[in-house]
Amino acid sequence: MGAWFLDVQARRTLEALRGLTPGATVLDVGGGHAQLTPALVQAGYDVTVVGSDERCQARLQPWTSTARCRFEVADLRALPYPDRAFDAVLCYRLLAHSVDWRHLVGELCRVARRRVAVDYPSSRSLNLISDQLFLLKKRIEVSTRRYLMFSPREIRTAFAAAGFRVAAESPQFLLPMVLHRATGSVAIARATEGPARALGLTRLFGSPVIVRADRVD
């Protein structure tokens, strides 16, 4: 299941970066999990990953060891880069666990020259029953944590405050990911998610949502 999730995420991310030329500089904030690195490198972007600890680079070794990607350690709440230092900035999985998520959005926007892409769990989705699903998720993912959910308006407002406009939103799945993990079947996941996307249900109620925001100031 994991590979399928990552493939969906990678395709949506490359869509969010469409229009940037190969060689464009991309900063992946908190990307030590290396979920996006292969797709970004293959697409020809100049990739820097910043993490909060040296240990975060372990999964990046196949790319950092061959100089196809850089890894740097920094305080993710106060990135050590000048304003507009990167063409695009990505940040996945952090907003939902951030104590001050609006500050994080502002910091991502500060160092982005053109574009920011983040993901967030939507409050319009089946995540509304997340409390009921938490114990199931805990059995499947021992290290799982509770997380914040957001409305599209909250996200748009936070980006607007930083001089950015939400240009596109791409919900990834209709059903909570934990249910797909529980079945362990990519075939079943495709059989449910395909029709949901075709009917427009994923667009209305899907999660997590990948958001593309463009600089307007």
C-alpha positions in Angstrom: 0.0 0.0 0.0 2.8 2.4 0.9 4.2 2.5 -2.6 0.7 3.2 -4.1 0.2 6.1 -1.6 3.6 7.6 -2.5 2.9 7.3 -6.2 -0.4 9.2 -5.8 1.4 11.8 -3.7 4.3 12.2 -6.1 2.0 12.7 -9.1 -0.1 15.3 -7.4 3.1 17.1 -6.3 4.5 17.2 -9.7 1.2 18.6 -10.9 1.5 21.3 -8.2 5.0 22.2 -9.6 4.0 22.3 -13.2 5.3 25.3 -14.9 8.6 25.3 -13.1 11.5 24.5 -15.4 14.0 21.7 -14.8 16.8 23.1 -12.6 14.4 25.2 -10.6 15.3 25.2 -6.9 13.0 23.3 -4.6 13.2 23.2 -0.8 11.5 20.2 0.9 10.9 21.2 4.5 10.8 18.2 6.9 11.4 15.9 3.9 13.8 13.5 5.5 11.4 10.7 5.0 12.4 10.9 1.3 8.9 10.4 0.1 9.2 13.1 -2.6 12.9 13.1 -3.3 12.9 10.4 -6.1 10.2 12.1 -8.1 11.7 15.6 -7.6 15.2 14.5 -8.6 13.9 12.6 -11.6 11.9 15.6 -12.7 15.2 17.6 -12.9 14.7 19.9 -9.9 17.6 21.2 -7.8 16.5 19.7 -4.5 17.4 20.7 -0.9 15.9 18.9 2.0 15.9 20.5 5.4 15.3 18.5 8.6 15.4 19.2 12.3 18.1 16.6 13.1 21.1 15.0 11.4 19.4 11.6 11.7 16.7 12.8 9.3 19.0 12.3 6.3 19.4 8.6 6.7 16.8 7.8 4.0 18.3 10.4 1.7 21.7 8.7 1.4 21.0 7.3 -2.1 20.7 10.9 -3.4 22.9 12.9 -1.1 25.8 10.4 -1.6 25.7 11.1 -5.3 25.2 14.8 -5.0 21.7 14.7 -6.5 20.2 16.2 -3.4 21.4 18.3 -0.5 20.4 17.8 3.1 20.7 20.5 5.8 19.8 20.7 9.5 17.9 23.7 10.7 15.1 24.9 13.0 12.1 24.4 10.8 10.3 27.3 12.6 13.0 29.7 11.6 14.5 28.6 8.3 18.1 29.8 7.8 17.5 31.1 4.3 17.0 34.6 2.9 13.7 35.8 1.6 12.6 34.2 -1.7 15.7 31.9 -1.7 13.9 29.0 -3.6 11.7 28.8 -6.6 9.3 26.5 -4.7 8.9 25.2 -1.2 7.2 21.9 -0.2 6.1 20.9 3.3 4.1 17.7 3.8 2.8 16.2 7.1 4.0 19.1 9.3 1.0 21.4 9.4 -1.2 18.7 11.0 1.3 18.4 13.9 2.4 22.0 14.2 1.8 23.9 17.4 1.8 27.2 15.4 0.9 26.2 11.9 0.1 29.7 10.7 3.7 30.7 11.6 5.0 27.7 9.7 3.0 28.7 6.6 4.4 32.2 6.9 8.0 30.9 7.1 7.5 28.6 4.0 6.1 31.6 2.1 9.0 33.8 3.2 11.7 31.7 1.6 9.6 30.8 -1.6 10.1 32.9 -4.7 7.2 31.6 -6.7 5.3 28.7 -5.1 4.5 26.7 -2.0 2.9 23.3 -1.8 1.6 21.8 1.5 -0.7 19.0 2.4 -3.4 19.0 5.1 -6.1 16.8 6.5 -9.4 18.3 5.5 -12.2 18.9 8.0 -14.7 18.3 5.2 -13.6 14.7 4.7 -14.3 11.4 6.4 -11.5 12.5 8.8 -14.4 13.8 10.9 -14.7 10.2 12.2 -10.9 10.2 13.0 -11.5 9.6 16.7 -13.4 6.4 15.9 -10.6 5.3 13.6 -7.7 6.3 15.8 -7.5 2.9 17.7 -7.5 1.1 14.4 -4.8 3.3 13.0 -2.8 2.9 16.3 -2.8 -0.9 15.7 -1.6 -0.5 12.1 0.8 2.4 12.7 2.2 2.1 16.3 3.8 5.5 16.1 0.8 7.4 14.9 -0.4 10.6 16.6 -3.5 12.6 16.6 -3.5 15.5 14.2 -5.1 18.9 13.4 -7.7 19.2 10.6 -8.2 22.3 8.5 -10.9 23.9 6.4 -10.1 25.3 2.9 -10.9 28.8 4.2 -8.3 28.5 7.1 -5.6 27.5 4.6 -6.5 30.2 2.1 -6.5 32.8 4.8 -3.1 31.8 6.2 -1.5 31.9 2.7 -3.2 35.3 1.9 -1.7 36.7 5.1 1.8 35.8 3.7 1.2 37.3 0.2 0.2 34.1 -1.5 -3.0 32.9 -3.3 -4.2 29.3 -3.3 -4.2 28.4 -7.0 -5.1 24.7 -6.8 -6.3 22.0 -4.4 -5.8 18.3 -5.0 -7.5 16.0 -2.5 -5.8 12.6 -2.7 -8.2 9.9 -1.3 -11.9 9.8 -0.5 -11.6 7.1 2.2 -9.3 7.5 5.2 -5.9 6.1 4.4 -6.1 3.9 7.5 -9.0 1.9 5.9 -6.9 1.3 2.8 -4.0 0.1 5.0 -6.4 -2.2 6.9 -7.4 -4.0 3.7 -3.8 -4.0 2.4 -5.0 -4.3 -1.1 -4.1 -1.8 -3.8 -6.7 -3.4 -6.1 -9.5 -2.7 -3.7 -8.2 0.8 -3.1 -8.1 1.6 -6.8 -11.6 0.0 -7.2 -13.0 2.4 -4.6 -11.0 5.5 -5.3 -11.2 5.5 -9.1 -15.0 5.8 -9.2 -15.0 8.3 -6.3 -12.7 10.5 -8.2 -14.6 10.2 -11.5 -17.9 11.1 -9.7 -16.3 14.2 -8.1 -16.6 12.9 -4.6 -12.8 13.0 -3.9 -12.7 16.6 -5.0 -15.5 17.5 -2.5 -14.6 15.3 0.4 -11.1 13.9 -0.2 -8.1 14.1 2.1 -5.2 14.8 2.6 -5.4 17.8 0.3 -2.3 19.0 -1.6 -2.5 22.8 -1.9 -0.5 24.9 -4.4 -0.2 28.5 -3.5 1.5 31.2 -5.7 3.1 34.4 -4.7 1.1 37.5 -5.5 3.1 40.3 -3.9 
